[in-house]
Amino acid sequence: MIRALLFLGLLANAGAVGLLFALSYYVFGGPEGPLSDPPAIVVWIGAMAICLGAAFGGWRLVRSGMPVAGLLVTWMPPLIALTLVIAF
């Protein structure tokens, strides 16, 4: 059960990373990428780092014998993103 939930969490994080890559054209301002809004770039890079870090950190926690903490870390970015989508 833990492995299945971890796999689904990793899949959700991969989907979030894929969505961030798909939206990067709009975040970076299209062809004039370096001329776009710097705060948007910082938020985008932070979101990518959080998604990738949470996936790796959750996997490591599950492998080291802390499955509940690993699942919480793995599922945190997709659940926060879902909450933000529903709230706004």
RAKA-V466496 format. One record per residue. N is the residue number from 0. RES is the residue in three letters. SS is DSSP state (hx for helix, st for strand, lp for the rest). PHI is phi as a letter, one per 20 degrees, with the letter a starting at -180 (* if undefined). BURIAL is 1 if it has 16 or more other ideal C-beta (glycine too) atoms within 10 Angstrom, else 0. Layout:
<<N:RES:SS:PHI:BURIAL> <N:RES:SS:PHI:BURIAL>>
This chain:
<<0:MET:lp:*:0> <1:ILE:hx:f:0> <2:ARG:hx:f:0> <3:ALA:hx:f:0> <4:LEU:hx:f:0> <5:LEU:hx:f:1> <6:PHE:hx:f:0> <7:LEU:hx:f:0> <8:GLY:hx:f:1> <9:LEU:hx:f:1> <10:LEU:hx:f:0> <11:ALA:hx:f:1> <12:ASN:hx:f:1> <13:ALA:hx:f:0> <14:GLY:hx:f:0> <15:ALA:hx:f:1> <16:VAL:hx:f:1> <17:GLY:hx:f:0> <18:LEU:hx:f:0> <19:LEU:hx:f:1> <20:PHE:hx:f:0> <21:ALA:hx:f:0> <22:LEU:hx:e:0> <23:SER:hx:f:0> <24:TYR:hx:f:0> <25:TYR:hx:f:0> <26:VAL:hx:f:1> <27:PHE:lp:e:1> <28:GLY:lp:m:0> <29:GLY:lp:m:0> <30:PRO:lp:f:0> <31:GLU:lp:e:0> <32:GLY:hx:g:0> <33:PRO:hx:f:0> <34:LEU:hx:e:0> <35:SER:lp:e:0> <36:ASP:lp:f:0> <37:PRO:hx:g:0> <38:PRO:hx:f:0> <39:ALA:hx:f:0> <40:ILE:hx:f:1> <41:VAL:hx:f:0> <42:VAL:hx:f:0> <43:TRP:hx:f:1> <44:ILE:hx:f:0> <45:GLY:hx:f:0> <46:ALA:hx:f:1> <47:MET:hx:f:0> <48:ALA:hx:f:0> <49:ILE:hx:f:1> <50:CYS:hx:f:1> <51:LEU:hx:f:1> <52:GLY:hx:f:0> <53:ALA:hx:f:1> <54:ALA:hx:f:1> <55:PHE:hx:f:0> <56:GLY:hx:f:0> <57:GLY:hx:f:1> <58:TRP:hx:f:1> <59:ARG:hx:f:0> <60:LEU:hx:f:1> <61:VAL:hx:f:1> <62:ARG:hx:f:0> <63:SER:lp:e:0> <64:GLY:lp:o:0> <65:MET:lp:d:0> <66:PRO:hx:f:1> <67:VAL:hx:f:0> <68:ALA:hx:f:0> <69:GLY:hx:f:1> <70:LEU:hx:f:1> <71:LEU:hx:f:0> <72:VAL:hx:f:1> <73:THR:hx:f:1> <74:TRP:hx:e:1> <75:MET:hx:f:1> <76:PRO:hx:f:1> <77:PRO:hx:f:1> <78:LEU:hx:f:0> <79:ILE:hx:f:0> <80:ALA:hx:f:1> <81:LEU:hx:f:0> <82:THR:hx:f:0> <83:LEU:hx:f:0> <84:VAL:hx:f:0> <85:ILE:hx:f:0> <86:ALA:hx:f:0> <87:PHE:lp:d:0>>
